[in-house]
Amino acid sequence: MNMILHGDGHSGIQQINSLEKPNDVKPLTDQQLKFDVIVTNCHFLKLSLKKLAKTAKL
């Protein structure tokens, strides 16, 4: 929200729970999605990982 308020609304920022629905992340280019850093709130990450562990196919 801060970036939009300060005039940077064209960066392609996406808000999505990529742990729960990774296929919903839309690529902005034809390049393969690669992430160097993922920033998260640890409290919510812990809850998401527990939920993911129950439903994940290993």
C-alpha positions as a Markdown table, in Angstrom:
| # | Residue | x | y | z |
|---|---|---|---|---|
| 1 | Met | 0.0 | 0.0 | 0.0 |
| 2 | Asn | 2.9 | 2.4 | 0.8 |
| 3 | Met | 4.3 | 2.1 | -2.7 |
| 4 | Ile | 0.9 | 2.8 | -4.3 |
| 5 | Leu | 0.4 | 5.9 | -2.1 |
| 6 | His | 3.8 | 7.1 | -3.1 |
| 7 | Gly | 3.2 | 6.8 | -6.8 |
| 8 | Asp | 4.7 | 3.4 | -7.6 |
| 9 | Gly | 1.6 | 1.5 | -8.7 |
| 10 | His | 3.2 | -0.2 | -11.7 |
| 11 | Ser | 5.6 | -2.7 | -10.1 |
| 12 | Gly | 3.3 | -5.6 | -10.4 |
| 13 | Ile | 3.0 | -6.2 | -6.7 |
| 14 | Gln | 0.8 | -9.2 | -6.0 |
| 15 | Gln | -0.8 | -10.1 | -2.6 |
| 16 | Ile | -1.4 | -13.9 | -2.5 |
| 17 | Asn | -0.7 | -16.8 | -0.2 |
| 18 | Ser | 1.7 | -18.6 | -2.4 |
| 19 | Leu | 2.1 | -21.4 | 0.2 |
| 20 | Glu | -1.6 | -22.2 | -0.1 |
| 21 | Lys | -2.1 | -21.6 | -3.8 |
| 22 | Pro | 1.2 | -21.5 | -5.6 |
| 23 | Asn | -0.3 | -21.9 | -9.0 |
| 24 | Asp | -2.3 | -18.7 | -8.6 |
| 25 | Val | 0.8 | -16.6 | -8.8 |
| 26 | Lys | 0.7 | -15.0 | -12.2 |
| 27 | Pro | 4.0 | -14.4 | -13.9 |
| 28 | Leu | 4.6 | -10.9 | -15.2 |
| 29 | Thr | 6.7 | -12.1 | -18.1 |
| 30 | Asp | 7.4 | -15.4 | -19.9 |
| 31 | Gln | 10.4 | -16.1 | -17.7 |
| 32 | Gln | 10.2 | -18.8 | -15.1 |
| 33 | Leu | 9.3 | -17.5 | -11.7 |
| 34 | Lys | 12.4 | -17.5 | -9.4 |
| 35 | Phe | 12.5 | -16.0 | -5.9 |
| 36 | Asp | 15.7 | -14.9 | -4.2 |
| 37 | Val | 14.0 | -13.7 | -1.0 |
| 38 | Ile | 10.5 | -14.3 | 0.5 |
| 39 | Val | 9.5 | -11.9 | 3.2 |
| 40 | Thr | 6.7 | -13.0 | 5.6 |
| 41 | Asn | 5.2 | -12.5 | 9.0 |
| 42 | Cys | 6.5 | -15.6 | 10.9 |
| 43 | His | 3.3 | -16.0 | 12.9 |
| 44 | Phe | 1.2 | -16.4 | 9.8 |
| 45 | Leu | 3.9 | -18.5 | 8.1 |
| 46 | Lys | 3.8 | -21.0 | 11.0 |
| 47 | Leu | 0.0 | -21.3 | 10.7 |
| 48 | Ser | 0.2 | -21.7 | 6.9 |
| 49 | Leu | 2.9 | -24.3 | 7.1 |
| 50 | Lys | 0.8 | -26.4 | 9.6 |
| 51 | Lys | -2.2 | -26.2 | 7.2 |
| 52 | Leu | 0.0 | -27.0 | 4.2 |
| 53 | Ala | 1.6 | -30.0 | 6.0 |
| 54 | Lys | -1.8 | -31.5 | 6.5 |
| 55 | Thr | -2.9 | -31.2 | 2.9 |
| 56 | Ala | 0.4 | -31.6 | 1.0 |
| 57 | Lys | 1.1 | -34.6 | -1.2 |
| 58 | Leu | 4.6 | -35.7 | -0.5 |
